[in-house]
């Protein structure tokens, strides 16, 4: 294929094809890490973001401004280079929100990539403007000829991709994506995280890894880079809600995460921490941590993740006592296994709740729950006048004044509603079974 034929291929690309099918895989093959599309109304000069490590092992972030067709010196059009200058300045002025590492970072370099030419004189004019703000050394212009050279060097198979049979590849891709969906949905991972994981698999050089604690029974932690499996004793593998911390296995997994992160920079107590992190009994985990860790550095006068670990430890200790007596009461009433089955069914409502949120037009999201005795499960009751309603969750659909368990637009997350439903189910159990903690503790002790 000659140079002119390659130019014609580039000219036929749409903006979406240019970004997703060419730039993102090209950046990966050039050694850049985690290229991700950042296109939209709030992009602020960052169509695509990726990073690399310099010789000091520090991250350097690259922003790519992608354009199709020839670029002119006309400032009044989207293809005018002066318009791009404004985008570039926005890229440097506005930090990038790195969602994977939960922090804001500054852009170190910007590439302006186009499938066409840059008209004579326009680039020099832009460089002079950028030089006034000391930005000219941080900008690269990559026009069609230079782009073709990069593709030939790093991504030569791209030129032949149009001759491949795409139908079978699409079928395989969709099958794999559906499989990923099924795995994550079955483990109650929320829709936003699922989409992030799939986007990383499709468009990033990173492949999510799976780490097993001992013999994985459930997914305890999910990010776009990894899926972590861990084990918990069967006695605690349920969704009976603790008034101190919520669900045992969730805070148990979170405590293990913070425990591991607490030892990034020290070595003295790693052996104890490694042994304790492999325990599958939350009560033993608490007791061993208090015996071997809490008086040692970095937990003595702790801060950061070590402090969060101690907080989790305290919550676990208090909540396990709460659940110990409440579960004994459920055994006394002959309702423990029944309550466990019902509680386990509530997180399975997550996809249904997400659909309700997607279709909700009201200011408040009100969901009623009933118990289906035939199926031993909690179900959503859509008749708000039904006598079978056992408990209800109610949230404001959008609250821009709150960020807790809401997305950037202030919309409530489905996972928050599931947590609330589990808490309300605990209240329902106490009321329907006439549980009085003070009286039961007295009877239990006596």
PyMOL commands that set and color helices and strands:
alter all, ss='L'
color gray80, all
select helices_A, chain A and resi 3-11+15-29+81-93+122-132+136-138+144-154+156-163+166-186+191-203+234-236+248-261+270-277+282-292+304-332+336-359+414-432+437-445
alter helices_A, ss='H'
color red, helices_A
select strands_A, chain A and resi 33-37+48-53+59-67+96-98+103-105+109-114+139-142+209-212+218-222+226-230+241-242+246-247+364-372+377-381+389-396
alter strands_A, ss='S'
color yellow, strands_A
deselect
rebuild
show_as cartoon
